[in-house]
């Protein structure tokens, strides 16, 4: 009996059609008290409903496994990107069915409306595709897939549950990294906002002697090769290679501020991953340092085949801390780790001018030995407030304060420039493009 109950009743759900049919029967019975001529019509209607119910149960339960379902989940998800998942469903019944699919997605998404409907003919297969956009790194646990099957009668639904519990890690945005990688390989970075930069002079990295074509710099003509070949030959130069590029990520409490659901730390992590990958494609060496009240991870610069995997694994585990950044410890680590002049890209956030001035002595020391690029963020909400017209006295006060903070950010840029420190003040959504832009500009100007 227990087995019978589990097999038939626990997964059996009554549909609106059944309740509508029973409602009609009840109405007929009520009317039969006032209209005796209805006779046995209510009884016949009830028999029809019961017969349809039994027929529907037989149709859906005569097969042990009437459908097959499989969720296709990627090995890992990309943070802040739309990740494609799919559900494969196959109908083994000899008739057409309507299937409602519920996927138990991780609680981090806070979605309770993952419901898909699919109509399948006899022996037909279908793939349902949908997208999930995680906003935090870490482990995400998927649960079971439930399918509610209805026959053409639609009196009841039979539930099938498929246990596809799986834990999927969410890594920094490798989808964004691959997009930039493809553009960098094909020299099309300008298509997504990476501007072309005029090269000043040329690098000392000699590549080859080639035939002159229109547009080549006549100053690079190789007269000896020209005399030997009888055609104009020019020297070709390439970007200097094997330069050290270090990303330093501040993971103190100032980087916990959210923007569009993503923390500033995650924006910095995504930008660091893209920048490191582009640097490796340009045959430079990429390294990484993370720090808060104490030093986190330190990865010396290298351009080996597995360097980007090492960077990805480190960035996956990083979390914001709740104390202030220890600049003294960071400076000591930089001096001990960076053995030659390098481009140091420091991702941090300053909310006030005094906060920046407290770190300035250490920034100046780093800038004495390396090319330092400080990247920090605009407060976009304050910027919106400063641009909105004031409607009352309170609005004037809020607008004035917002303009004051926005002006302080510009003051920080000028203050850093006064000591020869380059900086980028950017909105979070433009961080990656602006950072890669500046790296390419520095390479073109041969500043490292």
N, C-alpha and C positions, 0 to 999 in steps of 0.2 A: 504493500500500500504506500509506504514511504517513497519507494522508487517511482511508483506511478504518479504520486503527487509531484515529485521533483521534475519528472519528465514532462508532464502535461500542464500543471497549474502554475508553477513558479514562473515559467516563461510565456504564459498565455495572457494577453491583454485584450480587453474588450474595446471595440471601436465605436465611434459615434453612430455609425450605421446601425449597429445592434440596438443602441439606446433609442434611436429614432424609430426603429421597427417596434420595439417594446412599447414606446410611447403611443404609437398608432393603435396597437392592440388594446392598451388601457383605455384610450379614447373611445374605441368601438364598444368596449364593455360598458363604459359609462352611458353611451348613447343607447345601448340596448335596453336599458331600464325605461327609457322614454319612448323608444321606437321598437316595439316587439317584433315588427316585421324584419329586423336585422337577423333574427334567428341565430343560425350557427355561423354566421360570417365572422364574428370575433374569434370563435374557436378555430376556424379555418386559417385566419390570419396568424394566430398564435402558433398553430402547427407549422405554417410556412416558415415563420421566423426560427422556430426550433429546428426544423429540417435544414434550413440554410446554415444555421450555427453548426450542426453536426457535420454537414457536408464540408464546411470550411475547415473544421478541426481535422477531418480525415484528410483533406487536401494538403494541409500544412504539416501534419504530423505523421503521414504515412512513410516519409523518408527520415532516416536518422540524421543525415546531414544534407539539407536541401540547398545550402549555399556555402561558398568558401570566401573568406575575406583575409586580406593581408595588408598591413600598413607598411609602406616603404619609407623608412626613416633614414636620413643621412647619418653618417658616423659622428658628425659634429655639426653644430649650428654656428652661424656667423652673427655676432652681436651687432645690433642696430640695423640689420639688413633683413629683407624679405626672403625667408628660406622656404623652398618648395618641398612639400610633403605630398604623398599620394596614398590613396586607399584602393587596392585592387579587389573587385568583387565579381564573383562568378555564380551564375544561377544554374543549379542542377535539376530544378523542377521541370516537369514536362509542360508547363504553362507559364505565361507571363506573370511577373510579380512586380510589386512596388516595394522598394526597400528604403527605410529611414535609417541613417547611419549616425551614431554618436561616437565621437572619438574622445577618450579621456586624456586631454592634453595637460601639461604641467600646470600646477596652481599659479606659477609666477605670471602667467598670461592673464589671469583673472577674467577668463571668458567662460560663459555658461551657455553660449548659443551655437556651439559647434554641432550643427545638425545639417545633414545632407540628405536629399531625396534623389533616388535614381529609379528609373523604370527599366527593367530588363526583360527581354523576351526569353523564351525557352532556350537553355544552353548558351546564353549570351554572357559575355564578359564586359566589364566597364572599369575605367580608372577615374577616380574622383581626385582632383588636384586642389590643394589649398595652400595658403602661405601663412607662416608665423614669423613675427618680428620680435625677438627677445631684446630686452633692454638692460640685462645684467649678465655678467659672466658667471659661470658656475655650472653645477650639474642640474639637469632638468629631467624629471622622471615622467615618462608616458605610461598610461595605464592600459586598460582593456579597450577593445573596440566592440561596441554593441550594435547589432543590426536588427531592426524590427521589420519583419517580412509580412506583406499582405498579399493575398490571392486576388484574382479579379472580383470575387464576391465582396471582399473588404469587411467581413463581419468581425473578424478577430485579427490580431497580430501575434506572430510568434517571434520571440526574441532569441537571437543567437549571440553568445558572448565569446569573444576570442581573446585569450589572455596574451597580449603582446606587450607586457611590461618591459620597459627598457629605459636605461639611464643614458642620456645624451649630453655630452659637455658642450657648453657655449663658449667659443673662443673669440678673441678679438676679431675685428671685421676682416676676415681673409677674403671675402667676396670683393670688398673694396680694394684690397691689396692686389688681387688678380686682375681687376679692371685696370689699375694703374700699371701693372706689370706688362699687360698686353700692349698698352699705349706706349710705354717706354721702349719696349722691344722694337716696335714699328715706328718709333720716332714721331708719334702723333699725340704727345701729351698736351699740345695746345688745343686739342679738340674739346677738352673739358675744362678749359680755363687756364691751363698752364701756358703762360705767355712765352713767345719766342724772345730771346734776349740777344742783343747784338754783342758779339764777341769783341773784346778790346785786344787788338794784337792777335797773337796766336800762342798756343801752348808750346813748350819746348819738347813735348813728347812726339818724336818723329815717327811717322807711320809708314810711308812709302813714297816713291817717285812715280808720278802718273802723267798721262798726257794732259796738256792744257785744254780746258774747255771754257767757253765764254762765261765770265763771272768770277773766275779764279783770281785771287790776288796776284797781280803781276810782280809784287815784291817777293813772292815765293818761287819765282822761276829759277830752276837749277840750270845754270848756263853750261856747265860741263856736260851734263846729260843731254842738253839740247844740241850741243856741238857734236856729240857722238851719234845721236839718233837722226839729226836733221829735222826734227820736229820740236816744237816748244814743249818742254817738260817742266813740271812744277813739283815742289816738295809738298807732301800732304802731312798735316799734323793732326793729332787727336788729343782729346782731353787727358790731362794728367790722371794717372790711375794710382790705386793703392793708397789714396788719402784716407785718413782716419775720420770717421763720422760717428760721434757719440750722441745718443739721445739720453738726456737726464730727466727723469719724471719725478716731480714732486707729488707724493701721495699723502700729504698732510691734510688737515681738516679743511683747508681752503679749497681743496679740489673735490670736495664732496657735494658742492652746489649742483643742483639738477638743472638741466635744460632740455626741454622736449622729452622728458622721461629718462634721459641719459646723464650720468654725472660727468663733470669736467674731467675727471680722471679717465673715464672711458673714452672721451673724445681724444685726450692726449695719447692714450694707448693705441687707439686706431690710427692716429696720425703717425706715431712712432713706428708702427709696423709697416705702414706704406713707405715712409721715408727710408727706413732701413732697407726695404726690398729694392727701392729705386736706386739707392746707393750701391747695393751689391750688383745690380744690373749694369751700373756705370763702372763696375770693377773697382769700386772703393771698398774699404773695410768698415763694417758697421759694428758698433758696440752699444752697450746699454748699462745704465745705472739707475736704480730707483732708491728713493730716500724719503724719510719722514723725520721723526725724532731720533731715529737711528738709521744706519745704512741698510737697505734691503738687499737687492740682488746686484751683482757686479759681473758683467760679461765683457771681457776684453775684446777689442775690435779684431775682426777676422773676416775673410771673404771666402771661407770654405763652403762646400756644398750644403752642409747641414747648419750653417749659421742662422739662417732665417727660421729654421725649426726650433733652434735653441731660444731665439728671441720670442717666438710665438708661445713656447711652453712657459717662459718666465712671465710674460705679460698676462697669460691666462690666470695665474695664481695671485696677481697683485690686487690688494684692496686698500681703500683709504683708511688712514689712521685718524686718531682724534686729538693728536698733539701737534705742535708747531714744528716746522722744518728746522733741523739742526744744520745750519749752514757751515759751521766750523767743521763738523764731521764730514760734510759733503766736500768741502774744499780739500781736506786732507786726503780723502779717497781719490779725488780727481788728480791731485799731485802724485799720488802713489801709483795710480793705474795708467794714466796717459803719459807715455814716455816720449812722445814727439808732438809737434804742433798739430792740433786737430780742430775740426769744426765741432763745437759743443752746442747742441740745441737743448736748451733748458726749458721744459714745459712746467709752468707754474701759474699762480694767480695772485695778483695784488689787488686788494679791495680799497686800499688807501695809500697815499703818498708816504706817510710815516712807516707803513709796513714794508714798502719797497726800500726806503732809506736804511732800515735796520739790516737788510741783506746786502746793500750796496758795497760795503767794504770788501766782502768776500767775492762779489761779482767782479769787482775791479781787479782783484788778485788773479782770478781765473783768466780774465781778459788779457793780463800781461803775458801769459804763456800760450794762450789758445785763442782762436776766433770764436767768440761767444755770441750766440744768438738766443735772446730771451724771448720766449713766446708766452703771452698771457692774454686774458680774455676780456672782451667788452661785456658789460652787464646790459644785455639787450632789453631787459624789461625797463631799466632806468632810462635807456636811450629812447624807448617809446614814450615814456612819461615826459621826457624833456622836449619831445617834438610835438606833443599834443597841446592844443591851445587851452589856457586856463579859463575856467568858467566862473570861478568865485575866488574868494580870499584864500580858502584852503587849497584850491587848485594852484594858485600863484605860489604858495609856500612849497607844495610838493614839486612843482615844476622847477623852482629855484634850487631845491636840494638835489634833484636829479641832474640838473645842469652842472652843479658843483662837482658831483662825483664823476660825471662824464669828462669835465675839464681836467680833473685830477688824473684821469687815465692818460690824457694827452700830455700832461706835465711829466708823467713817468717816462714816456717815450723820449721826451726832450732831455730829461735828466740822465737817462742811460746813454743817449747819443753824445752828451757832453763829455763822457769818459770813454768814448770810442766803442761802446757796446751796442751792437745791433739789436733790434727788437721787432717783434710783430705783435700788434694789437689787433685782435681779430674776433669776430663773432664765432661761436662754437661750430656752427654748421659749415663755415668756410675755413676751418683750421687746416685740414689736410691739403687743400689746394694751395693756400697761402704758404704753408711750410715747404711743400715740394717746389713751389715757385721760387722761394728765396734760396733754397739749396741749389737749383739750377743756375740762378743768377750769380751766386757765389762761385760756382764752378766756372761759369763763363768769364767772370772777371778775374779768375785765378787768384782769389784772395786768401786761400788757405796756405 
